[in-house]
């Protein structure tokens, strides 16, 4: 995947991550109860919702190169699946995509 395409995908993913950051910050109730988070894949048209507890999301987000994605939405050219959960995957960015993910990390 070319750098320009990696950048576009990473920007789409960063937008999803910002949405999830807002959802996580405003999660009502128990941190162990599942909540609805958006798929953090790079597809502009993606509208998949992932059920995950805010606590589990926080564990994944502790790694700025990791994202939650709906199965089949992974990009093997720029990321590796590091965990498979019921209903979603955890992917970790590599190379240029990893650098972009770290630079776009809202938690800086």
C-alpha positions as CSV (number, residue, x, y, z in Angstrom):
1,X,0.0,0.0,0.0
2,X,1.4,3.4,-1.0
3,X,2.2,6.1,1.6
4,X,-0.6,8.3,0.4
5,X,-3.2,5.5,0.7
6,X,-1.8,4.6,4.1
7,X,-2.2,8.2,5.2
8,X,-5.8,8.3,4.0
9,X,-6.7,5.0,5.8
10,X,-4.9,6.2,8.9
11,X,-6.9,9.5,8.9
12,X,-10.1,7.6,8.6
13,X,-9.1,5.4,11.5
14,X,-8.1,8.4,13.6
15,X,-11.6,9.9,13.1
16,X,-13.2,6.7,14.4
17,X,-10.8,6.7,17.3
18,X,-11.8,10.3,18.2
19,X,-15.5,9.2,18.2
20,X,-14.7,6.2,20.4
21,X,-12.7,8.5,22.8
22,X,-15.7,10.7,23.2
23,X,-18.0,7.6,23.7
24,X,-15.5,6.2,26.3
25,X,-15.3,9.5,28.2
26,X,-19.1,9.7,28.4
27,X,-19.8,6.0,29.1
28,X,-22.5,5.9,31.7
29,X,-22.7,3.2,34.4
30,X,-20.4,0.4,35.1
31,X,-17.1,0.2,33.2
32,X,-17.6,-3.6,32.9
33,X,-20.9,-3.4,31.0
34,X,-20.6,-3.6,27.2
35,X,-21.0,-0.4,25.3
36,X,-21.2,0.5,21.6
37,X,-18.1,1.6,19.9
38,X,-17.5,2.3,16.2
39,X,-15.3,0.1,14.1
40,X,-11.9,1.8,13.8
41,X,-11.1,0.5,10.4
42,X,-10.0,2.7,7.5
43,X,-13.1,2.3,5.4
44,X,-15.0,5.6,5.0
45,X,-18.3,3.9,4.5
46,X,-18.0,1.6,7.5
47,X,-20.9,1.9,10.0
48,X,-20.3,-1.2,12.1
49,X,-20.7,-1.0,15.8
50,X,-18.6,-3.2,18.1
51,X,-19.8,-4.2,21.6
52,X,-17.0,-3.9,24.1
53,X,-16.6,-2.9,27.7
54,X,-15.0,0.5,28.3
55,X,-12.5,-1.3,30.5
56,X,-11.5,-3.6,27.6
57,X,-11.3,-0.7,25.2
58,X,-9.0,1.1,27.6
59,X,-6.7,-1.9,27.7
60,X,-6.5,-1.9,23.9
61,X,-6.1,1.9,23.7
62,X,-3.1,1.8,26.1
63,X,-1.2,0.8,22.9
64,X,-1.4,3.7,20.4
65,X,-0.8,1.4,17.4
66,X,-3.8,-0.8,18.3
67,X,-7.3,-0.5,16.9
68,X,-10.6,-2.4,17.2
69,X,-12.1,-3.5,13.9
70,X,-15.0,-5.6,12.7
71,X,-13.8,-9.0,11.3
72,X,-13.0,-8.7,7.6
73,X,-12.1,-5.0,8.0
74,X,-8.4,-5.6,8.8
75,X,-5.8,-4.3,6.3
76,X,-3.1,-7.1,6.2
77,X,-0.7,-4.8,4.2
78,X,-0.3,-2.4,7.1
79,X,-1.4,-4.2,10.2
80,X,-1.3,-7.5,12.1
81,X,-4.1,-9.1,14.0
82,X,-2.9,-9.4,17.6
83,X,-6.1,-10.6,19.2
84,X,-9.4,-12.1,18.2
85,X,-12.5,-11.5,20.4
86,X,-16.1,-12.4,20.0
87,X,-17.3,-9.9,17.4
88,X,-14.2,-7.9,16.8
89,X,-10.4,-8.0,16.1
90,X,-7.6,-6.0,17.7
91,X,-5.1,-5.0,15.0
92,X,-1.7,-3.4,15.4
93,X,-0.3,-1.0,12.8
94,X,3.1,-1.5,11.2
95,X,5.7,0.7,9.5
96,X,4.3,4.0,8.1
97,X,0.8,3.3,9.4
98,X,2.2,2.8,12.9
99,X,4.0,6.2,12.8
100,X,0.8,7.8,11.6
101,X,-1.2,6.1,14.3
102,X,1.1,7.3,17.0
103,X,1.2,10.9,15.5
104,X,-2.6,11.0,15.4
105,X,-3.1,9.5,18.8
106,X,-5.5,11.8,20.7
107,X,-3.9,10.8,24.0
108,X,-0.6,12.1,22.6
